[in-house]
Amino acid sequence: MLPRMVILLPVIVLSVTAGIPQDELEAATVKDRSGRQIDVKTPFSRIISLYGAHTENLFALGLDKEIIGVGRNENYPAEARQKPMFSYHDDAEKFMAAKPDLVLVRPLIDRVYREFVRKLEQAGIVVVSLQPVGIADMYAYWRDLGRLTGREREAEKMVRTFESAVAEVRERVSKIPPAARKRVYFEAIHQKMKTFSKDAIAMFVVETAGGINVAADADQMRQTNIAAYGKERILAKAAEIDVYLAQHGPMNPVTVEMIKAEPGFSVIKAVKENQVYLIDEMIVSRPGMRLIEGILRVEGMLYSK
Protein backbone atom coordinates (compact mmCIF):
# COMPACT_ATOMS: atom_id res chain seq x y z
CA MET A 1 0.00 0.00 0.00
CA LEU A 2 1.39 3.38 -0.97
CA PRO A 3 2.18 5.87 1.81
CA ARG A 4 -0.53 8.45 2.18
CA MET A 5 0.35 11.39 -0.05
CA VAL A 6 0.34 14.78 1.58
CA ILE A 7 0.76 17.02 -1.44
CA LEU A 8 2.13 20.42 -0.62
CA LEU A 9 1.11 22.78 -3.35
CA PRO A 10 2.59 26.26 -3.73
CA VAL A 11 -0.17 27.99 -1.85
CA ILE A 12 0.07 31.49 -0.50
CA VAL A 13 2.13 31.44 2.67
CA LEU A 14 0.54 33.70 5.26
CA SER A 15 0.39 34.19 9.04
CA VAL A 16 4.11 33.61 9.47
CA THR A 17 5.66 34.44 12.80
CA ALA A 18 9.35 34.08 11.95
CA GLY A 19 11.31 36.70 13.85
CA ILE A 20 13.38 38.33 11.14
CA PRO A 21 14.93 41.62 12.29
CA GLN A 22 13.49 44.66 10.57
CA ASP A 23 16.93 45.90 9.53
CA GLU A 24 17.44 42.69 7.56
CA LEU A 25 14.20 43.36 5.73
CA GLU A 26 15.38 46.86 4.84
CA ALA A 27 18.88 45.94 3.65
CA ALA A 28 18.42 42.82 1.53
CA THR A 29 21.21 41.94 -0.89
CA VAL A 30 21.13 39.21 -3.52
CA LYS A 31 24.05 37.88 -5.55
CA ASP A 32 22.95 35.95 -8.61
CA ARG A 33 24.57 33.10 -10.56
CA SER A 34 26.20 35.54 -12.99
CA GLY A 35 27.84 37.55 -10.23
CA ARG A 36 25.46 40.50 -10.18
CA GLN A 37 24.88 42.01 -6.75
CA ILE A 38 21.44 43.49 -6.27
CA ASP A 39 20.76 45.74 -3.30
CA VAL A 40 17.03 45.56 -2.69
CA LYS A 41 15.92 48.81 -1.09
CA THR A 42 12.31 48.38 -2.19
CA PRO A 43 10.76 45.00 -3.09
CA PHE A 44 10.29 44.44 -6.80
CA SER A 45 6.62 44.58 -7.70
CA ARG A 46 6.43 44.19 -11.50
CA ILE A 47 8.07 40.86 -12.23
CA ILE A 48 8.42 38.84 -15.42
CA SER A 49 9.55 35.26 -14.76
CA LEU A 50 11.16 33.32 -17.60
CA TYR A 51 11.69 30.06 -15.71
CA GLY A 52 8.95 27.79 -14.44
CA ALA A 53 10.58 27.22 -11.06
CA HIS A 54 10.77 30.97 -10.45
CA THR A 55 7.10 31.33 -11.32
CA GLU A 56 6.00 28.46 -9.10
CA ASN A 57 8.01 29.73 -6.16
CA LEU A 58 6.84 33.32 -6.56
CA PHE A 59 3.26 32.10 -6.25
CA ALA A 60 4.27 29.96 -3.27
CA LEU A 61 5.58 33.12 -1.61
CA GLY A 62 2.12 34.64 -1.94
CA LEU A 63 2.70 36.83 -4.98
CA ASP A 64 0.19 37.19 -7.80
CA LYS A 65 -0.52 40.72 -9.00
CA GLU A 66 3.21 41.42 -8.76
CA ILE A 67 3.80 38.77 -11.45
CA ILE A 68 3.04 40.59 -14.70
CA GLY A 69 4.39 37.96 -17.09
CA VAL A 70 5.59 34.37 -17.32
CA GLY A 71 7.30 32.09 -19.83
CA ARG A 72 5.33 30.62 -22.72
CA ASN A 73 5.25 27.08 -21.38
CA GLU A 74 4.07 27.84 -17.86
CA ASN A 75 1.35 25.52 -16.58
CA TYR A 76 1.68 25.55 -12.80
CA PRO A 77 0.04 26.79 -10.73
CA ALA A 78 -3.17 27.33 -12.69
CA GLU A 79 -2.97 31.08 -12.04
CA ALA A 80 0.21 31.24 -14.09
CA ARG A 81 -1.72 30.36 -17.24
CA GLN A 82 -3.73 33.57 -16.86
CA LYS A 83 -0.63 35.78 -17.07
CA PRO A 84 0.73 37.44 -20.23
CA MET A 85 3.37 35.24 -21.83
CA PHE A 86 6.91 36.25 -22.71
CA SER A 87 9.99 34.57 -24.16
CA TYR A 88 13.67 35.40 -24.51
CA HIS A 89 13.01 34.93 -28.24
CA ASP A 90 10.73 37.99 -28.17
CA ASP A 91 11.98 41.47 -28.98
CA ALA A 92 13.28 43.26 -25.92
CA GLU A 93 10.81 46.03 -26.79
CA LYS A 94 7.91 43.76 -25.81
CA PHE A 95 9.38 43.53 -22.33
CA MET A 96 10.01 47.25 -22.13
CA ALA A 97 6.40 47.97 -23.07
CA ALA A 98 5.24 45.92 -20.07
CA LYS A 99 7.42 48.07 -17.77
CA PRO A 100 8.77 45.35 -15.48
CA ASP A 101 11.17 46.32 -12.71
CA LEU A 102 12.58 42.77 -12.55
CA VAL A 103 13.08 39.98 -15.07
CA LEU A 104 13.99 36.62 -13.55
CA VAL A 105 15.94 34.22 -15.74
CA ARG A 106 18.12 31.16 -15.32
CA PRO A 107 21.84 30.97 -16.17
CA LEU A 108 21.29 29.40 -19.60
CA ILE A 109 19.35 32.45 -20.79
CA ASP A 110 21.92 34.79 -19.31
CA ARG A 111 24.73 32.88 -21.00
CA VAL A 112 23.25 32.21 -24.45
CA TYR A 113 21.06 35.27 -25.03
CA ARG A 114 23.46 37.96 -23.88
CA GLU A 115 22.28 40.60 -26.35
CA PHE A 116 18.69 40.19 -25.18
CA VAL A 117 19.77 40.57 -21.54
CA ARG A 118 21.96 43.56 -22.40
CA LYS A 119 19.03 45.40 -24.01
CA LEU A 120 16.86 44.86 -20.95
CA GLU A 121 19.56 46.16 -18.64
CA GLN A 122 20.21 49.16 -20.87
CA ALA A 123 16.51 49.98 -20.53
CA GLY A 124 16.93 50.08 -16.75
CA ILE A 125 15.32 46.70 -16.08
CA VAL A 126 16.99 44.60 -13.41
CA VAL A 127 17.81 41.09 -14.63
CA VAL A 128 18.55 38.38 -12.06
CA SER A 129 19.81 34.90 -12.94
CA LEU A 130 19.04 32.16 -10.41
CA GLN A 131 18.99 28.35 -10.48
CA PRO A 132 19.89 26.10 -7.56
CA VAL A 133 21.93 22.94 -8.01
CA GLY A 134 21.47 21.12 -4.69
CA ILE A 135 19.10 21.24 -1.72
CA ALA A 136 21.14 23.65 0.40
CA ASP A 137 21.35 25.83 -2.70
CA MET A 138 17.57 25.55 -3.07
CA TYR A 139 16.99 26.97 0.40
CA ALA A 140 19.28 29.90 -0.45
CA TYR A 141 17.39 30.34 -3.72
CA TRP A 142 14.03 30.56 -1.95
CA ARG A 143 15.50 33.10 0.44
CA ASP A 144 16.86 35.14 -2.49
CA LEU A 145 13.41 35.23 -4.06
CA GLY A 146 12.07 36.34 -0.68
CA ARG A 147 14.61 39.16 -0.46
CA LEU A 148 13.85 40.35 -3.98
CA THR A 149 10.12 40.49 -3.32
CA GLY A 150 9.97 41.49 0.34
CA ARG A 151 8.74 38.02 1.30
CA GLU A 152 11.62 36.93 3.56
CA ARG A 153 9.30 35.60 6.24
CA GLU A 154 7.34 33.56 3.72
CA ALA A 155 10.60 32.13 2.33
CA GLU A 156 11.66 31.05 5.81
CA LYS A 157 8.26 29.42 6.27
CA MET A 158 8.80 27.46 3.05
CA VAL A 159 12.19 26.24 4.25
CA ARG A 160 10.85 25.16 7.64
CA THR A 161 7.82 23.42 6.14
CA PHE A 162 9.99 21.55 3.65
CA GLU A 163 12.54 20.51 6.28
CA SER A 164 9.76 19.26 8.56
CA ALA A 165 8.19 17.16 5.80
CA VAL A 166 11.59 15.69 4.88
CA ALA A 167 12.26 14.82 8.52
CA GLU A 168 8.97 12.89 8.69
CA VAL A 169 9.88 10.80 5.65
CA ARG A 170 13.40 10.16 6.92
CA GLU A 171 12.03 8.99 10.25
CA ARG A 172 9.80 6.52 8.44
CA VAL A 173 12.42 5.11 6.07
CA SER A 174 15.01 4.89 8.86
CA LYS A 175 13.12 1.81 10.02
CA ILE A 176 13.96 -0.01 6.77
CA PRO A 177 16.99 -2.30 7.36
CA PRO A 178 20.05 -1.35 5.25
CA ALA A 179 19.96 -4.72 3.50
CA ALA A 180 16.36 -4.06 2.42
CA ARG A 181 17.03 -0.64 0.89
CA LYS A 182 16.29 -0.49 -2.83
CA ARG A 183 19.13 0.31 -5.21
CA VAL A 184 17.97 2.77 -7.85
CA TYR A 185 19.18 3.94 -11.23
CA PHE A 186 17.55 7.32 -11.91
CA GLU A 187 17.40 8.21 -15.59
CA ALA A 188 17.49 11.89 -16.54
CA ILE A 189 17.73 11.65 -20.35
CA HIS A 190 17.14 8.26 -21.97
CA GLN A 191 18.38 9.11 -25.44
CA LYS A 192 21.79 10.13 -24.11
CA MET A 193 21.88 7.63 -21.23
CA LYS A 194 22.32 10.38 -18.67
CA THR A 195 21.52 10.31 -14.98
CA PHE A 196 21.66 12.99 -12.28
CA SER A 197 24.76 14.18 -10.46
CA LYS A 198 25.04 12.75 -6.96
CA ASP A 199 24.28 16.13 -5.35
CA ALA A 200 21.35 16.93 -7.64
CA ILE A 201 17.93 17.75 -6.26
CA ALA A 202 16.50 14.66 -7.99
CA MET A 203 18.97 12.42 -6.15
CA PHE A 204 18.01 14.08 -2.89
CA VAL A 205 14.45 12.98 -3.66
CA VAL A 206 15.50 9.35 -4.21
CA GLU A 207 17.76 9.17 -1.17
CA THR A 208 15.22 10.86 1.12
CA ALA A 209 12.67 8.28 -0.05
CA GLY A 210 15.03 5.52 1.09
CA GLY A 211 16.68 4.65 -2.21
CA ILE A 212 20.37 4.01 -2.83
CA ASN A 213 21.87 5.68 -5.89
CA VAL A 214 23.71 3.02 -7.91
CA ALA A 215 25.21 5.73 -10.15
CA ALA A 216 26.89 7.78 -7.45
CA ASP A 217 30.06 7.62 -9.57
CA ALA A 218 28.40 9.55 -12.43
CA ASP A 219 30.34 12.41 -13.99
CA GLN A 220 28.65 15.79 -13.42
CA MET A 221 28.27 17.95 -16.53
CA ARG A 222 29.46 21.50 -15.84
CA GLN A 223 27.47 23.16 -13.05
CA THR A 224 24.25 21.29 -13.78
CA ASN A 225 22.15 18.57 -12.19
CA ILE A 226 22.81 16.22 -15.11
CA ALA A 227 25.59 13.64 -15.21
CA ALA A 228 26.97 11.48 -18.01
CA TYR A 229 26.81 7.72 -17.47
CA GLY A 230 26.29 5.68 -20.62
CA LYS A 231 24.82 2.29 -21.43
CA GLU A 232 28.02 0.37 -20.74
CA ARG A 233 28.15 1.56 -17.14
CA ILE A 234 24.43 0.95 -16.64
CA LEU A 235 24.73 -2.63 -17.88
CA ALA A 236 27.82 -3.20 -15.74
CA LYS A 237 25.51 -2.67 -12.75
CA ALA A 238 22.54 -4.53 -14.22
CA ALA A 239 22.35 -7.01 -11.34
CA GLU A 240 22.41 -4.21 -8.74
CA ILE A 241 19.51 -2.15 -10.08
CA ASP A 242 16.44 -3.07 -8.03
CA VAL A 243 14.40 -0.17 -9.42
CA TYR A 244 14.85 1.69 -12.70
CA LEU A 245 13.31 5.15 -12.29
CA ALA A 246 13.05 7.72 -15.08
CA GLN A 247 11.88 11.28 -14.95
CA HIS A 248 9.21 11.95 -17.55
CA GLY A 249 8.38 15.21 -19.30
CA PRO A 250 9.69 17.58 -21.97
CA MET A 251 13.28 16.86 -20.97
CA ASN A 252 12.81 13.10 -21.18
CA PRO A 253 9.76 12.02 -23.25
CA VAL A 254 10.30 8.34 -22.56
CA THR A 255 7.91 5.45 -21.84
CA VAL A 256 8.29 2.32 -19.73
CA GLU A 257 8.05 0.28 -22.94
CA MET A 258 10.93 2.23 -24.51
CA ILE A 259 13.12 1.57 -21.50
CA LYS A 260 12.33 -2.16 -21.44
CA ALA A 261 12.90 -2.43 -25.20
CA GLU A 262 16.28 -0.66 -25.11
CA PRO A 263 18.85 -3.08 -26.60
CA GLY A 264 20.73 -4.77 -23.79
CA PHE A 265 18.40 -3.64 -21.01
CA SER A 266 16.73 -7.05 -20.71
CA VAL A 267 19.57 -8.11 -18.38
CA ILE A 268 18.81 -5.34 -15.85
CA LYS A 269 17.28 -6.75 -12.67
CA ALA A 270 14.59 -4.04 -12.50
CA VAL A 271 13.53 -4.74 -16.10
CA LYS A 272 13.30 -8.48 -15.43
CA GLU A 273 11.18 -7.88 -12.33
CA ASN A 274 8.96 -5.13 -13.82
CA GLN A 275 10.32 -2.50 -11.47
CA VAL A 276 10.54 0.27 -14.08
CA TYR A 277 8.74 3.49 -13.20
CA LEU A 278 8.22 6.98 -14.60
CA ILE A 279 7.77 10.10 -12.49
CA ASP A 280 6.84 13.63 -13.51
CA GLU A 281 10.05 15.61 -13.85
CA MET A 282 8.38 18.66 -12.34
CA ILE A 283 8.08 17.01 -8.92
CA VAL A 284 11.61 15.61 -8.76
CA SER A 285 13.76 18.15 -10.58
CA ARG A 286 12.05 21.52 -10.16
CA PRO A 287 13.26 23.29 -6.98
CA GLY A 288 9.90 23.91 -5.35
CA MET A 289 7.60 22.66 -2.62
CA ARG A 290 6.19 19.94 -4.89
CA LEU A 291 9.40 17.99 -4.28
CA ILE A 292 7.64 16.65 -1.18
CA GLU A 293 5.05 15.07 -3.46
CA GLY A 294 7.91 13.61 -5.50
CA ILE A 295 9.57 12.14 -2.41
CA LEU A 296 6.32 10.51 -1.28
CA ARG A 297 5.66 9.04 -4.72
CA VAL A 298 9.17 7.64 -5.02
CA GLU A 299 8.85 6.16 -1.53
CA GLY A 300 5.67 4.44 -2.67
CA MET A 301 7.35 3.07 -5.80
CA LEU A 302 10.25 1.67 -3.81
CA TYR A 303 8.42 0.25 -0.81
CA SER A 304 4.76 -0.21 -1.76
CA LYS A 305 4.97 -3.89 -0.89
C-alpha positions as CSV (number, residue, x, y, z in Angstrom):
1,M,0.0,0.0,0.0
2,L,1.4,3.4,-1.0
3,P,2.2,5.9,1.8
4,R,-0.5,8.5,2.2
5,M,0.3,11.4,0.0
6,V,0.3,14.8,1.6
7,I,0.8,17.0,-1.4
8,L,2.1,20.4,-0.6
9,L,1.1,22.8,-3.4
10,P,2.6,26.3,-3.7
11,V,-0.2,28.0,-1.9
12,I,0.1,31.5,-0.5
13,V,2.1,31.4,2.7
14,L,0.5,33.7,5.3
15,S,0.4,34.2,9.0
16,V,4.1,33.6,9.5
17,T,5.7,34.4,12.8
18,A,9.3,34.1,12.0
19,G,11.3,36.7,13.8
20,I,13.4,38.3,11.1
21,P,14.9,41.6,12.3
22,Q,13.5,44.7,10.6
23,D,16.9,45.9,9.5
24,E,17.4,42.7,7.6
25,L,14.2,43.4,5.7
26,E,15.4,46.9,4.8
27,A,18.9,45.9,3.7
28,A,18.4,42.8,1.5
29,T,21.2,41.9,-0.9
30,V,21.1,39.2,-3.5
31,K,24.0,37.9,-5.6
32,D,22.9,35.9,-8.6
33,R,24.6,33.1,-10.6
34,S,26.2,35.5,-13.0
35,G,27.8,37.6,-10.2
36,R,25.5,40.5,-10.2
37,Q,24.9,42.0,-6.8
38,I,21.4,43.5,-6.3
39,D,20.8,45.7,-3.3
40,V,17.0,45.6,-2.7
41,K,15.9,48.8,-1.1
42,T,12.3,48.4,-2.2
43,P,10.8,45.0,-3.1
44,F,10.3,44.4,-6.8
45,S,6.6,44.6,-7.7
46,R,6.4,44.2,-11.5
47,I,8.1,40.9,-12.2
48,I,8.4,38.8,-15.4
49,S,9.5,35.3,-14.8
50,L,11.2,33.3,-17.6
51,Y,11.7,30.1,-15.7
52,G,8.9,27.8,-14.4
53,A,10.6,27.2,-11.1
54,H,10.8,31.0,-10.5
55,T,7.1,31.3,-11.3
56,E,6.0,28.5,-9.1
57,N,8.0,29.7,-6.2
58,L,6.8,33.3,-6.6
59,F,3.3,32.1,-6.3
60,A,4.3,30.0,-3.3
61,L,5.6,33.1,-1.6
62,G,2.1,34.6,-1.9
63,L,2.7,36.8,-5.0
64,D,0.2,37.2,-7.8
65,K,-0.5,40.7,-9.0
66,E,3.2,41.4,-8.8
67,I,3.8,38.8,-11.4
68,I,3.0,40.6,-14.7
69,G,4.4,38.0,-17.1
70,V,5.6,34.4,-17.3
71,G,7.3,32.1,-19.8
72,R,5.3,30.6,-22.7
73,N,5.3,27.1,-21.4
74,E,4.1,27.8,-17.9
75,N,1.3,25.5,-16.6
76,Y,1.7,25.5,-12.8
77,P,0.0,26.8,-10.7
78,A,-3.2,27.3,-12.7
79,E,-3.0,31.1,-12.0
80,A,0.2,31.2,-14.1
81,R,-1.7,30.4,-17.2
82,Q,-3.7,33.6,-16.9
83,K,-0.6,35.8,-17.1
84,P,0.7,37.4,-20.2
85,M,3.4,35.2,-21.8
86,F,6.9,36.2,-22.7
87,S,10.0,34.6,-24.2
88,Y,13.7,35.4,-24.5
89,H,13.0,34.9,-28.2
90,D,10.7,38.0,-28.2
91,D,12.0,41.5,-29.0
92,A,13.3,43.3,-25.9
93,E,10.8,46.0,-26.8
94,K,7.9,43.8,-25.8
95,F,9.4,43.5,-22.3
96,M,10.0,47.3,-22.1
97,A,6.4,48.0,-23.1
98,A,5.2,45.9,-20.1
99,K,7.4,48.1,-17.8
100,P,8.8,45.4,-15.5
101,D,11.2,46.3,-12.7
102,L,12.6,42.8,-12.5
103,V,13.1,40.0,-15.1
104,L,14.0,36.6,-13.5
105,V,15.9,34.2,-15.7
106,R,18.1,31.2,-15.3
107,P,21.8,31.0,-16.2
108,L,21.3,29.4,-19.6
109,I,19.4,32.4,-20.8
110,D,21.9,34.8,-19.3
111,R,24.7,32.9,-21.0
112,V,23.3,32.2,-24.5
113,Y,21.1,35.3,-25.0
114,R,23.5,38.0,-23.9
115,E,22.3,40.6,-26.3
116,F,18.7,40.2,-25.2
117,V,19.8,40.6,-21.5
118,R,22.0,43.6,-22.4
119,K,19.0,45.4,-24.0
120,L,16.9,44.9,-20.9
121,E,19.6,46.2,-18.6
122,Q,20.2,49.2,-20.9
123,A,16.5,50.0,-20.5
124,G,16.9,50.1,-16.8
125,I,15.3,46.7,-16.1
126,V,17.0,44.6,-13.4
127,V,17.8,41.1,-14.6
128,V,18.6,38.4,-12.1
129,S,19.8,34.9,-12.9
130,L,19.0,32.2,-10.4
131,Q,19.0,28.4,-10.5
132,P,19.9,26.1,-7.6
133,V,21.9,22.9,-8.0
134,G,21.5,21.1,-4.7
135,I,19.1,21.2,-1.7
136,A,21.1,23.7,0.4
137,D,21.3,25.8,-2.7
138,M,17.6,25.6,-3.1
139,Y,17.0,27.0,0.4
140,A,19.3,29.9,-0.4
141,Y,17.4,30.3,-3.7
142,W,14.0,30.6,-1.9
143,R,15.5,33.1,0.4
144,D,16.9,35.1,-2.5
145,L,13.4,35.2,-4.1
146,G,12.1,36.3,-0.7
147,R,14.6,39.2,-0.5
148,L,13.9,40.3,-4.0
149,T,10.1,40.5,-3.3
150,G,10.0,41.5,0.3
151,R,8.7,38.0,1.3
152,E,11.6,36.9,3.6
153,R,9.3,35.6,6.2
154,E,7.3,33.6,3.7
155,A,10.6,32.1,2.3
156,E,11.7,31.0,5.8
157,K,8.3,29.4,6.3
158,M,8.8,27.5,3.1
159,V,12.2,26.2,4.3
160,R,10.9,25.2,7.6
161,T,7.8,23.4,6.1
162,F,10.0,21.5,3.7
163,E,12.5,20.5,6.3
164,S,9.8,19.3,8.6
165,A,8.2,17.2,5.8
166,V,11.6,15.7,4.9
167,A,12.3,14.8,8.5
168,E,9.0,12.9,8.7
169,V,9.9,10.8,5.6
170,R,13.4,10.2,6.9
171,E,12.0,9.0,10.3
172,R,9.8,6.5,8.4
173,V,12.4,5.1,6.1
174,S,15.0,4.9,8.9
175,K,13.1,1.8,10.0
176,I,14.0,0.0,6.8
177,P,17.0,-2.3,7.4
178,P,20.0,-1.3,5.3
179,A,20.0,-4.7,3.5
180,A,16.4,-4.1,2.4
181,R,17.0,-0.6,0.9
182,K,16.3,-0.5,-2.8
183,R,19.1,0.3,-5.2
184,V,18.0,2.8,-7.9
185,Y,19.2,3.9,-11.2
186,F,17.5,7.3,-11.9
187,E,17.4,8.2,-15.6
188,A,17.5,11.9,-16.5
189,I,17.7,11.6,-20.4
190,H,17.1,8.3,-22.0
191,Q,18.4,9.1,-25.4
192,K,21.8,10.1,-24.1
193,M,21.9,7.6,-21.2
194,K,22.3,10.4,-18.7
195,T,21.5,10.3,-15.0
196,F,21.7,13.0,-12.3
197,S,24.8,14.2,-10.5
198,K,25.0,12.8,-7.0
199,D,24.3,16.1,-5.3
200,A,21.3,16.9,-7.6
201,I,17.9,17.7,-6.3
202,A,16.5,14.7,-8.0
203,M,19.0,12.4,-6.1
204,F,18.0,14.1,-2.9
205,V,14.4,13.0,-3.7
206,V,15.5,9.4,-4.2
207,E,17.8,9.2,-1.2
208,T,15.2,10.9,1.1
209,A,12.7,8.3,0.0
210,G,15.0,5.5,1.1
211,G,16.7,4.7,-2.2
212,I,20.4,4.0,-2.8
213,N,21.9,5.7,-5.9
214,V,23.7,3.0,-7.9
215,A,25.2,5.7,-10.2
216,A,26.9,7.8,-7.4
217,D,30.1,7.6,-9.6
218,A,28.4,9.6,-12.4
219,D,30.3,12.4,-14.0
220,Q,28.6,15.8,-13.4
221,M,28.3,18.0,-16.5
222,R,29.5,21.5,-15.8
223,Q,27.5,23.2,-13.1
224,T,24.3,21.3,-13.8
225,N,22.1,18.6,-12.2
226,I,22.8,16.2,-15.1
227,A,25.6,13.6,-15.2
228,A,27.0,11.5,-18.0
229,Y,26.8,7.7,-17.5
230,G,26.3,5.7,-20.6
231,K,24.8,2.3,-21.4
232,E,28.0,0.4,-20.7
233,R,28.2,1.6,-17.1
234,I,24.4,1.0,-16.6
235,L,24.7,-2.6,-17.9
236,A,27.8,-3.2,-15.7
237,K,25.5,-2.7,-12.7
238,A,22.5,-4.5,-14.2
239,A,22.3,-7.0,-11.3
240,E,22.4,-4.2,-8.7
241,I,19.5,-2.1,-10.1
242,D,16.4,-3.1,-8.0
243,V,14.4,-0.2,-9.4
244,Y,14.8,1.7,-12.7
245,L,13.3,5.1,-12.3
246,A,13.1,7.7,-15.1
247,Q,11.9,11.3,-14.9
248,H,9.2,12.0,-17.6
249,G,8.4,15.2,-19.3
250,P,9.7,17.6,-22.0
251,M,13.3,16.9,-21.0
252,N,12.8,13.1,-21.2
253,P,9.8,12.0,-23.2
254,V,10.3,8.3,-22.6
255,T,7.9,5.5,-21.8
256,V,8.3,2.3,-19.7
257,E,8.1,0.3,-22.9
258,M,10.9,2.2,-24.5
259,I,13.1,1.6,-21.5
260,K,12.3,-2.2,-21.4
261,A,12.9,-2.4,-25.2
262,E,16.3,-0.7,-25.1
263,P,18.8,-3.1,-26.6
264,G,20.7,-4.8,-23.8
265,F,18.4,-3.6,-21.0
266,S,16.7,-7.1,-20.7
267,V,19.6,-8.1,-18.4
268,I,18.8,-5.3,-15.9
269,K,17.3,-6.7,-12.7
270,A,14.6,-4.0,-12.5
271,V,13.5,-4.7,-16.1
272,K,13.3,-8.5,-15.4
273,E,11.2,-7.9,-12.3
274,N,9.0,-5.1,-13.8
275,Q,10.3,-2.5,-11.5
276,V,10.5,0.3,-14.1
277,Y,8.7,3.5,-13.2
278,L,8.2,7.0,-14.6
279,I,7.8,10.1,-12.5
280,D,6.8,13.6,-13.5
281,E,10.1,15.6,-13.9
282,M,8.4,18.7,-12.3
283,I,8.1,17.0,-8.9
284,V,11.6,15.6,-8.8
285,S,13.8,18.2,-10.6
286,R,12.0,21.5,-10.2
287,P,13.3,23.3,-7.0
288,G,9.9,23.9,-5.3
289,M,7.6,22.7,-2.6
290,R,6.2,19.9,-4.9
291,L,9.4,18.0,-4.3
292,I,7.6,16.7,-1.2
293,E,5.0,15.1,-3.5
294,G,7.9,13.6,-5.5
295,I,9.6,12.1,-2.4
296,L,6.3,10.5,-1.3
297,R,5.7,9.0,-4.7
298,V,9.2,7.6,-5.0
299,E,8.9,6.2,-1.5
300,G,5.7,4.4,-2.7
301,M,7.3,3.1,-5.8
302,L,10.2,1.7,-3.8
303,Y,8.4,0.2,-0.8
304,S,4.8,-0.2,-1.8
305,K,5.0,-3.9,-0.9
